[in-house]
């Protein structure tokens, strides 16, 4: 099974920061699961490959989106502090 998630941002700087925040997941995966995140022209593109169960794939997507949400909130707060 494979999932491809594309998150589009209007700001390339934000996309790059979000991709960098979640990219450590590229390396910390159990056997049978791979996660690759990259930044492409203001988009964060993540490909998840899972040879395990559908529930593992869903849990991985859920974890990724939670991490993305946390990164976005952190950037928002940081921007407010800088203003």
C-alpha positions as CSV (number, residue, x, y, z in Angstrom):
1,X,0.0,0.0,0.0
2,X,1.1,3.5,-0.7
3,X,-0.1,7.0,0.2
4,X,1.0,10.3,-1.2
5,X,0.1,13.4,0.7
6,X,0.6,16.8,-0.8
7,X,0.2,19.9,1.3
8,X,0.4,23.2,-0.6
9,X,1.6,26.4,1.1
10,X,1.5,29.9,-0.3
11,X,4.9,30.6,1.2
12,X,7.9,28.5,0.1
13,X,9.7,29.4,3.4
14,X,6.8,27.8,5.4
15,X,6.8,24.7,3.2
16,X,10.5,24.3,3.6
17,X,10.2,24.7,7.4
18,X,7.4,22.2,7.7
19,X,9.2,19.6,5.5
20,X,12.3,20.0,7.6
21,X,10.3,19.6,10.8
22,X,8.7,16.3,9.8
23,X,11.6,14.9,7.7
24,X,13.2,13.1,10.6
25,X,10.4,10.6,10.1
26,X,12.2,9.6,6.9
27,X,14.6,7.6,9.1
28,X,12.6,6.4,12.1
29,X,10.3,3.7,10.7
30,X,9.8,0.1,11.6
31,X,10.4,-2.7,9.1
32,X,7.9,-2.8,6.3
33,X,7.2,1.0,6.5
34,X,8.9,3.9,4.8
35,X,8.2,7.6,4.9
36,X,9.8,10.1,2.6
37,X,9.1,13.8,2.9
38,X,10.4,16.6,0.6
39,X,9.7,20.2,-0.3
40,X,8.8,21.0,-3.9
41,X,8.0,24.5,-5.0
42,X,6.0,25.5,-1.9
43,X,4.5,22.1,-1.4
44,X,5.3,19.4,1.2
45,X,5.1,16.0,-0.5
46,X,5.2,12.9,1.6
47,X,5.1,9.3,0.3
48,X,4.3,6.5,2.7
49,X,4.9,2.9,1.7
50,X,3.5,0.3,4.0
51,X,3.9,-3.5,3.6
52,X,2.1,-4.0,6.9
53,X,-1.6,-3.5,7.6
54,X,-4.0,-0.8,6.5
55,X,-4.3,0.2,10.2
56,X,-0.5,0.9,10.2
57,X,-0.8,3.0,7.1
58,X,-3.7,5.0,8.6
59,X,-1.8,5.5,11.9
60,X,1.2,6.7,10.0
61,X,-0.8,9.2,8.0
62,X,-2.4,10.4,11.3
63,X,0.9,10.8,13.0
64,X,2.3,12.7,10.0
65,X,-0.6,15.1,9.9
66,X,-0.4,15.7,13.7
67,X,3.3,16.5,13.3
68,X,2.6,18.9,10.4
69,X,-0.1,20.6,12.5
70,X,2.4,21.0,15.3
71,X,5.0,22.5,13.0
72,X,2.4,24.9,11.5
73,X,1.3,26.1,14.9
74,X,4.9,26.6,16.0
75,X,5.7,28.7,12.9
76,X,2.5,30.7,13.5
77,X,3.5,31.5,17.1
78,X,7.1,32.3,16.1
79,X,5.9,34.7,13.4
80,X,3.7,36.5,16.1
81,X,6.7,36.8,18.4
82,X,8.8,38.3,15.7
83,X,6.2,40.9,14.7
